[in-house]
Amino acid sequence: MGRFDSSGSGGAVTVYWRPGCVFCIKLRTQLRAARIPYRKVDIWRDPDAAAFVRGVADGNETVPTVVVGDHPPMVNPSLARIRQALADA
């Protein structure tokens, strides 16, 4: 996964997003309400991040794409799915 691999960072949550994405806004709001810390990466400002997302989303820039620790990347996951990934980390 290159520089976007979160391996070794425990349960760290990284959210790949882009401005104007309502699904990203919803998920980030849910993460804040659940007090789950996360790092956000804007794929429109970071070409390498956009390439990473395309690599895990069948060539599409589908966001939110979320990485939790060593868990495989998740495309448009629910908060419950992220919580499960954190529990598994």
Buried (B, 14 or more C-beta within 10 A) or exposed (E): EEEBEBEEBEBBBBBBBBEEBEEBEEBBEBBEEEEBEBEEBBBBEBEEBBEBBBBBBEEEBBBBBBBBBBBEBBBBBEBEBBBBBBEEB
